[in-house]
Amino acid sequence: MHAMQYEITLPADYDMGVIRDRVASKGHLLDAYAGLGFKAYLMRERDRDGSPVNQYAPFYLWNTAAGMNSFLWGPGFQGLARGFGRPAVRHWPVLAYEDQAAPGSTAKAAVCRRREIPEAADLPHLAEELAVTARKLTVEEGAVSALTAVDPRTWEAVHFSLWEHEAPEGLGDVFQVLHLSTPEREKLRNGRQW
């Protein structure tokens, strides 16, 4: 599994209705995309939920590298790049994924938190700890799913979670979920990924 996110930070006076309309008209296009576990169409607005910026920042969980590559080199991403400029795309191998949601449950909020992994960290112990973090998040009231992933080039860990209601405070950057495409969600394997 591969997690992926890009962030498009917009001017402070940007009409975020443009993003809402874009997702409303195009979000369904990935509802049956091969290789995609889910895409959360995320947005945050300046001065809402503690956000200092207006931002469109979709988050993807890919079942296959082929699906991810097909998207990045395909017309959908090229259209986004033409409209907003080509963003830097972060991607992380997934260490753990947990989905405890009832079938048909939908997400209204997402939380993303990144942190550096210290040079002196015991990596096997840390990997187990990160997997436990994902599991603990999904037992909280209203949790839909959670994952933990690591970029071994920068040694950055990312914790990502989806929520049926407002996101819990203090966990990280909070986003509104405008749409959730889940073509291969049922194929995502729960638990640690090693």
Backbone as CSV, one residue per row, in Angstrom:
resi,resn,N_x,N_y,N_z,CA_x,CA_y,CA_z,C_x,C_y,C_z
1,MET,0.838,-1.185,0.000,0.000,0.000,0.000,0.879,1.243,0.000
2,HIS,0.415,2.259,-0.699,1.124,3.527,-0.785,0.163,4.656,-0.428
3,ALA,0.567,5.506,0.515,-0.184,6.717,0.829,0.410,7.847,0.006
4,MET,-0.426,8.799,-0.386,0.036,9.891,-1.234,-0.791,11.135,-0.937
5,GLN,-0.134,12.290,-0.936,-0.834,13.557,-0.743,-0.078,14.686,-1.424
6,TYR,-0.833,15.611,-1.982,-0.261,16.872,-2.435,-1.120,17.977,-1.851
7,GLU,-0.494,19.123,-1.664,-1.178,20.258,-1.047,-1.101,21.454,-1.985
8,ILE,-2.242,22.060,-2.223,-2.298,23.282,-3.024,-2.777,24.388,-2.093
9,THR,-1.836,25.230,-1.671,-2.159,26.335,-0.777,-2.611,27.514,-1.630
10,LEU,-3.727,28.080,-1.249,-4.399,29.117,-2.042,-4.356,30.456,-1.303
11,PRO,-4.548,31.567,-2.014,-4.525,32.887,-1.360,-5.555,32.993,-0.233
12,ALA,-5.278,33.867,0.709,-6.152,34.044,1.874,-7.557,34.470,1.488
13,ASP,-7.702,35.190,0.377,-9.026,35.652,-0.042,-9.634,34.771,-1.139
14,TYR,-9.071,33.591,-1.360,-9.553,32.691,-2.411,-10.962,32.203,-2.074
15,ASP,-11.821,32.159,-3.058,-13.189,31.669,-2.875,-13.150,30.135,-2.833
16,MET,-13.250,29.561,-1.651,-13.155,28.108,-1.504,-14.361,27.393,-2.095
17,GLY,-15.389,28.147,-2.471,-16.513,27.569,-3.205,-16.062,26.987,-4.539
18,VAL,-14.986,27.533,-5.110,-14.430,27.005,-6.363,-13.969,25.563,-6.150
19,ILE,-13.321,25.307,-5.023,-12.853,23.945,-4.714,-14.052,23.033,-4.466
20,ARG,-15.022,23.496,-3.705,-16.223,22.696,-3.457,-16.915,22.320,-4.774
21,ASP,-17.044,23.299,-5.663,-17.685,23.038,-6.961,-16.873,22.062,-7.798
22,ARG,-15.549,22.209,-7.776,-14.670,21.308,-8.543,-14.852,19.873,-8.069
23,VAL,-14.840,19.676,-6.756,-14.998,18.326,-6.202,-16.400,17.798,-6.499
24,ALA,-17.413,18.655,-6.378,-18.787,18.218,-6.662,-18.945,17.761,-8.106
25,SER,-18.237,18.396,-9.034,-18.385,18.034,-10.444,-17.425,16.948,-10.902
26,LYS,-16.281,16.798,-10.230,-15.267,15.839,-10.697,-14.963,14.704,-9.710
27,GLY,-15.409,14.814,-8.473,-15.066,13.822,-7.461,-15.454,12.402,-7.819
28,HIS,-16.586,12.247,-8.467,-17.073,10.913,-8.820,-16.187,10.215,-9.856
29,LEU,-15.304,10.960,-10.536,-14.493,10.372,-11.604,-13.536,9.288,-11.106
30,LEU,-13.210,9.292,-9.823,-12.319,8.253,-9.272,-13.071,7.202,-8.453
31,ASP,-14.388,7.242,-8.480,-15.182,6.296,-7.690,-15.010,4.846,-8.135
32,ALA,-14.441,4.614,-9.314,-14.212,3.244,-9.797,-12.783,3.077,-10.317
33,TYR,-11.839,3.845,-9.809,-10.466,3.866,-10.327,-9.678,2.629,-9.871
34,ALA,-9.136,1.908,-10.825,-8.385,0.674,-10.523,-7.132,0.980,-9.703
35,GLY,-6.938,0.172,-8.662,-5.761,0.302,-7.819,-5.897,1.276,-6.670
36,LEU,-7.026,2.008,-6.607,-7.229,3.014,-5.565,-8.065,2.452,-4.425
37,GLY,-7.475,2.408,-3.235,-8.239,2.024,-2.051,-9.231,3.115,-1.701
38,PHE,-8.709,4.333,-1.495,-9.589,5.486,-1.318,-8.862,6.768,-1.659
39,LYS,-9.655,7.768,-2.018,-9.188,9.149,-2.151,-10.118,9.998,-1.318
40,ALA,-9.541,10.722,-0.367,-10.289,11.676,0.437,-10.019,13.063,-0.137
41,TYR,-11.062,13.696,-0.649,-10.957,15.043,-1.204,-10.989,16.007,-0.024
42,LEU,-9.837,16.536,0.332,-9.703,17.321,1.558,-9.514,18.803,1.273
43,MET,-10.078,19.599,2.164,-9.949,21.043,2.076,-9.874,21.597,3.492
44,ARG,-9.088,22.635,3.653,-9.148,23.387,4.903,-9.225,24.864,4.574
45,GLU,-9.937,25.575,5.441,-10.170,26.995,5.237,-9.499,27.805,6.332
46,ARG,-8.950,28.904,5.919,-8.269,29.791,6.853,-9.222,30.174,7.986
47,ASP,-8.727,30.114,9.215,-9.462,30.480,10.432,-10.580,29.499,10.788
48,ARG,-10.595,28.309,10.190,-11.551,27.282,10.583,-10.755,26.075,11.081
49,ASP,-11.138,25.512,12.201,-10.445,24.371,12.806,-8.956,24.640,13.006
50,GLY,-8.615,25.895,13.261,-7.225,26.252,13.535,-6.334,26.360,12.307
51,SER,-6.899,26.329,11.112,-6.081,26.387,9.904,-5.579,27.806,9.637
52,PRO,-4.270,27.943,9.370,-3.743,29.256,9.014,-3.867,29.561,7.516
53,VAL,-4.330,28.573,6.712,-4.334,28.721,5.256,-5.609,28.164,4.632
54,ASN,-5.853,28.595,3.396,-6.819,27.943,2.517,-6.031,26.905,1.725
55,GLN,-6.556,25.682,1.671,-5.774,24.624,1.043,-6.666,23.509,0.515
56,TYR,-6.305,23.014,-0.652,-6.879,21.793,-1.203,-5.779,20.755,-1.102
57,ALA,-6.040,19.629,-0.431,-4.968,18.680,-0.133,-5.487,17.241,-0.114
58,PRO,-5.862,16.686,-1.267,-6.406,15.331,-1.277,-5.390,14.296,-0.787
59,PHE,-5.926,13.254,-0.167,-5.094,12.171,0.383,-5.551,10.858,-0.248
60,TYR,-4.611,10.070,-0.731,-4.893,8.825,-1.435,-4.283,7.649,-0.679
61,LEU,-4.952,6.530,-0.725,-4.365,5.268,-0.282,-4.501,4.300,-1.447
62,TRP,-3.370,3.929,-2.010,-3.316,3.078,-3.199,-3.086,1.633,-2.820
63,ASN,-3.838,0.737,-3.444,-3.598,-0.701,-3.306,-2.402,-1.127,-4.123
64,THR,-2.180,-0.441,-5.240,-1.108,-0.840,-6.147,-0.306,0.376,-6.613
65,ALA,0.991,0.133,-6.844,1.846,1.174,-7.415,1.398,1.484,-8.843
66,ALA,0.908,0.475,-9.561,0.441,0.694,-10.936,-0.723,1.681,-10.962
67,GLY,-1.650,1.578,-10.012,-2.765,2.520,-9.940,-2.277,3.936,-9.667
68,MET,-1.337,4.071,-8.729,-0.780,5.380,-8.394,-0.083,5.989,-9.610
69,ASN,0.735,5.194,-10.297,1.443,5.697,-11.470,0.483,6.053,-12.590
70,SER,-0.539,5.233,-12.778,-1.536,5.510,-13.810,-2.202,6.863,-13.563
71,PHE,-2.481,7.161,-12.302,-3.094,8.443,-11.966,-2.120,9.599,-12.200
72,LEU,-0.890,9.473,-11.688,0.074,10.573,-11.797,0.427,10.908,-13.241
73,TRP,0.444,9.909,-14.097,0.815,10.135,-15.495,-0.411,10.250,-16.397
74,GLY,-1.588,10.257,-15.807,-2.817,10.287,-16.592,-3.450,11.667,-16.684
75,PRO,-4.594,11.734,-17.357,-5.240,13.023,-17.631,-5.779,13.741,-16.397
76,GLY,-6.209,13.007,-15.358,-6.763,13.662,-14.168,-5.753,14.543,-13.468
77,PHE,-4.572,14.003,-13.211,-3.530,14.782,-12.530,-3.020,15.893,-13.443
78,GLN,-2.952,15.626,-14.737,-2.494,16.656,-15.676,-3.472,17.826,-15.705
79,GLY,-4.767,17.538,-15.605,-5.767,18.605,-15.544,-5.608,19.450,-14.290
80,LEU,-5.339,18.807,-13.159,-5.109,19.532,-11.909,-3.872,20.419,-12.053
81,ALA,-2.801,19.869,-12.627,-1.567,20.635,-12.800,-1.785,21.840,-13.716
82,ARG,-2.595,21.669,-14.752,-2.894,22.809,-15.634,-3.683,23.885,-14.894
83,GLY,-4.581,23.474,-14.014,-5.434,24.425,-13.307,-4.760,25.137,-12.144
84,PHE,-3.851,24.437,-11.443,-3.272,25.003,-10.216,-1.746,25.010,-10.201
85,GLY,-1.109,24.479,-11.235,0.337,24.287,-11.204,0.630,22.894,-10.677
86,ARG,1.726,22.304,-11.116,2.049,20.934,-10.708,2.578,20.929,-9.269
87,PRO,1.861,20.310,-8.350,2.305,20.288,-6.952,3.345,19.200,-6.703
88,ALA,4.140,19.401,-5.669,5.014,18.330,-5.192,4.114,17.257,-4.581
89,VAL,4.397,16.006,-4.858,3.565,14.902,-4.378,4.356,14.110,-3.342
90,ARG,3.855,14.099,-2.136,4.467,13.272,-1.090,3.883,11.875,-1.198
91,HIS,4.720,10.874,-0.948,4.188,9.509,-0.883,5.012,8.713,0.115
92,TRP,4.312,7.771,0.748,4.890,7.015,1.837,4.476,5.550,1.733
93,PRO,5.403,4.612,1.930,4.979,3.215,2.110,4.186,3.112,3.422
94,VAL,3.098,2.387,3.396,2.225,2.279,4.560,2.754,1.202,5.508
95,LEU,2.857,1.552,6.790,3.259,0.593,7.824,2.060,-0.147,8.402
96,ALA,0.959,0.574,8.566,-0.224,-0.039,9.174,-1.470,0.685,8.701
97,TYR,-2.535,-0.095,8.516,-3.825,0.458,8.120,-4.896,-0.244,8.937
98,GLU,-5.836,0.534,9.441,-6.949,-0.009,10.214,-8.247,0.637,9.735
99,ASP,-9.244,-0.177,9.465,-10.554,0.314,9.039,-11.589,-0.439,9.863
100,GLN,-12.235,0.276,10.757,-13.223,-0.338,11.642,-14.634,0.155,11.353
101,ALA,-14.787,0.906,10.289,-16.076,1.535,10.006,-17.104,0.525,9.520
102,ALA,-18.334,0.818,9.828,-19.444,0.012,9.319,-19.582,0.274,7.821
103,PRO,-20.006,-0.724,7.055,-20.204,-0.500,5.623,-21.140,0.686,5.387
104,GLY,-20.767,1.514,4.433,-21.584,2.672,4.097,-21.323,3.905,4.947
105,SER,-20.470,3.780,5.974,-20.182,4.961,6.795,-19.384,5.963,5.959
106,THR,-19.586,7.224,6.239,-18.898,8.242,5.470,-18.090,9.152,6.374
107,ALA,-17.073,9.747,5.821,-16.187,10.614,6.596,-16.550,12.075,6.357
108,LYS,-16.532,12.857,7.431,-16.774,14.295,7.344,-15.508,15.097,7.617
109,ALA,-14.569,14.491,8.342,-13.338,15.192,8.710,-12.158,14.236,8.592
110,ALA,-10.977,14.822,8.434,-9.735,14.051,8.381,-8.690,14.793,9.194
111,VAL,-7.745,14.031,9.716,-6.635,14.611,10.461,-5.344,14.042,9.889
112,CYS,-4.383,14.925,9.662,-3.073,14.502,9.168,-1.998,15.125,10.060
113,ARG,-1.112,14.269,10.548,-0.016,14.751,11.399,1.273,14.110,10.911
114,ARG,2.268,14.952,10.682,3.578,14.452,10.275,4.575,14.723,11.389
115,ARG,5.529,13.815,11.532,6.578,14.045,12.528,7.871,13.401,12.067
116,GLU,8.978,14.007,12.466,10.292,13.467,12.139,10.596,12.277,13.027
117,ILE,11.291,11.311,12.466,11.754,10.163,13.243,13.188,10.464,13.667
118,PRO,13.458,10.478,14.962,14.807,10.809,15.438,15.857,9.823,14.922
119,GLU,17.043,10.333,14.698,18.168,9.526,14.214,18.420,8.316,15.118
120,ALA,18.275,8.497,16.417,18.586,7.435,17.370,17.439,6.444,17.584
121,ALA,16.340,6.605,16.875,15.178,5.729,17.094,15.509,4.280,16.766
122,ASP,15.006,3.381,17.587,15.091,1.944,17.323,13.988,1.629,16.316
123,LEU,14.338,1.425,15.056,13.341,1.345,13.985,12.348,0.193,14.141
124,PRO,12.774,-1.027,14.495,11.756,-2.079,14.668,10.750,-1.747,15.777
125,HIS,11.246,-1.221,16.879,10.358,-0.843,17.980,9.429,0.296,17.544
126,LEU,9.991,1.277,16.827,9.191,2.404,16.373,8.105,1.948,15.399
127,ALA,8.426,1.030,14.495,7.430,0.530,13.538,6.246,-0.091,14.280
128,GLU,6.522,-0.881,15.294,5.444,-1.475,16.098,4.620,-0.387,16.786
129,GLU,5.310,0.615,17.326,4.629,1.715,18.009,3.714,2.483,17.038
130,LEU,4.202,2.720,15.831,3.399,3.431,14.830,2.173,2.617,14.427
131,ALA,2.340,1.296,14.318,1.196,0.434,13.985,0.152,0.470,15.098
132,VAL,0.596,0.482,16.332,-0.317,0.551,17.473,-1.075,1.879,17.468
133,THR,-0.394,2.957,17.084,-1.045,4.270,17.022,-2.239,4.232,16.070
134,ALA,-2.063,3.629,14.889,-3.174,3.520,13.937,-4.323,2.712,14.534
135,ARG,-4.003,1.614,15.199,-5.035,0.763,15.804,-5.788,1.518,16.890
136,LYS,-5.076,2.252,17.721,-5.714,2.994,18.817,-6.662,4.065,18.290
137,LEU,-6.282,4.719,17.184,-7.152,5.763,16.631,-8.507,5.206,16.216
138,THR,-8.527,4.008,15.661,-9.786,3.485,15.115,-10.749,2.976,16.179
139,VAL,-10.317,2.876,17.414,-11.267,2.471,18.449,-11.960,3.671,19.085
140,GLU,-11.543,4.865,18.703,-12.191,6.066,19.238,-13.558,6.258,18.586
141,GLU,-14.471,6.846,19.326,-15.826,7.135,18.845,-15.786,7.943,17.556
142,GLY,-16.436,7.453,16.522,-16.535,8.177,15.259,-15.402,7.961,14.280
143,ALA,-14.400,7.177,14.647,-13.287,6.920,13.728,-13.757,6.028,12.582
144,VAL,-13.337,6.345,11.380,-13.650,5.539,10.206,-12.470,4.647,9.876
145,SER,-11.290,5.253,9.722,-10.076,4.491,9.434,-8.861,5.314,9.818
146,ALA,-7.720,4.644,9.897,-6.463,5.323,10.229,-5.309,4.558,9.607
147,LEU,-4.259,5.288,9.311,-3.049,4.650,8.808,-1.834,5.388,9.309
148,THR,-0.730,4.684,9.286,0.569,5.260,9.589,1.508,4.835,8.474
149,ALA,2.299,5.780,8.003,3.237,5.509,6.921,4.530,6.274,7.185
150,VAL,5.611,5.848,6.518,6.919,6.480,6.732,7.608,6.695,5.390
151,ASP,8.195,7.886,5.227,9.072,8.153,4.088,10.494,7.843,4.542
152,PRO,11.100,6.745,4.050,12.432,6.386,4.512,13.539,7.265,3.919
153,ARG,13.212,8.146,2.985,14.213,9.086,2.463,14.412,10.230,3.449
154,THR,13.306,10.754,3.987,13.379,11.880,4.925,13.176,11.436,6.371
155,TRP,12.799,10.181,6.588,12.455,9.642,7.907,11.391,10.503,8.568
156,GLU,10.307,10.642,7.831,9.129,11.344,8.313,7.991,10.337,8.414
157,ALA,7.311,10.355,9.554,6.128,9.510,9.731,4.895,10.376,9.546
158,VAL,3.859,9.788,8.955,2.594,10.480,8.801,1.496,9.614,9.424
159,HIS,0.645,10.255,10.199,-0.538,9.614,10.765,-1.734,10.272,10.088
160,PHE,-2.615,9.453,9.530,-3.784,9.978,8.831,-5.010,9.235,9.325
161,SER,-6.083,9.982,9.613,-7.314,9.341,10.077,-8.531,10.051,9.499
162,LEU,-9.589,9.267,9.299,-10.872,9.771,8.814,-11.903,9.628,9.927
163,TRP,-12.821,10.608,10.009,-13.789,10.668,11.110,-15.185,10.921,10.569
164,GLU,-16.185,10.294,11.203,-17.591,10.485,10.826,-18.137,11.831,11.283
165,HIS,-17.474,12.460,12.221,-17.935,13.728,12.798,-16.750,14.687,12.832
166,GLU,-16.883,15.759,13.555,-15.763,16.681,13.715,-14.562,15.919,14.265
167,ALA,-13.387,16.275,13.800,-12.172,15.583,14.222,-11.813,15.947,15.663
168,PRO,-11.232,15.003,16.387,-10.771,15.308,17.743,-9.696,16.396,17.712
169,GLU,-9.700,17.239,18.709,-8.722,18.323,18.771,-7.359,17.794,19.174
170,GLY,-6.334,18.503,18.710,-4.977,18.220,19.156,-4.261,17.105,18.434
171,LEU,-4.869,16.495,17.425,-4.213,15.372,16.748,-3.353,15.789,15.557
172,GLY,-3.605,16.959,14.965,-2.859,17.398,13.785,-3.666,18.381,12.969
173,ASP,-3.312,18.516,11.692,-4.044,19.403,10.791,-5.411,18.793,10.480
174,VAL,-6.460,19.594,10.626,-7.833,19.133,10.430,-8.336,19.593,9.068
175,PHE,-8.963,18.672,8.347,-9.493,18.943,7.015,-10.969,18.572,6.952
176,GLN,-11.704,19.261,6.099,-13.065,18.865,5.750,-12.960,17.817,4.638
177,VAL,-13.762,16.787,4.701,-13.819,15.799,3.631,-14.989,16.180,2.732
178,LEU,-14.678,16.582,1.509,-15.717,17.001,0.567,-16.323,15.815,-0.172
179,HIS,-15.544,14.782,-0.371,-16.000,13.567,-1.063,-15.005,12.461,-0.725
180,LEU,-15.475,11.229,-0.735,-14.604,10.085,-0.489,-14.863,9.053,-1.579
181,SER,-13.867,8.853,-2.442,-13.939,7.799,-3.457,-13.336,6.541,-2.848
182,THR,-14.040,5.417,-2.931,-13.582,4.183,-2.272,-13.678,2.966,-3.193
183,PRO,-13.095,3.017,-4.392,-13.308,1.919,-5.342,-12.785,0.562,-4.880
184,GLU,-11.668,0.527,-4.164,-11.108,-0.747,-3.730,-10.858,-0.769,-2.221
185,ARG,-11.705,-0.063,-1.489,-11.538,-0.015,-0.030,-11.611,-1.407,0.586
186,GLU,-12.499,-2.254,0.051,-12.652,-3.598,0.621,-11.420,-4.465,0.389
187,LYS,-10.532,-4.074,-0.518,-9.304,-4.837,-0.782,-8.143,-4.407,0.108
188,LEU,-8.300,-3.297,0.837,-7.232,-2.834,1.720,-7.079,-3.810,2.884
189,ARG,-5.848,-4.203,3.146,-5.581,-5.189,4.194,-5.360,-4.486,5.530
190,ASN,-6.162,-4.840,6.524,-6.014,-4.285,7.861,-4.754,-4.802,8.538
191,GLY,-4.243,-3.996,9.466,-3.111,-4.408,10.289,-1.781,-3.906,9.760
192,ARG,-0.741,-4.431,10.370,0.608,-4.023,9.957,0.906,-4.575,8.576
193,GLN,1.765,-3.886,7.843,2.008,-4.214,6.450,3.422,-4.760,6.214
194,TRP,3.969,-5.440,7.206,5.271,-6.084,7.035,5.278,-7.400,7.783
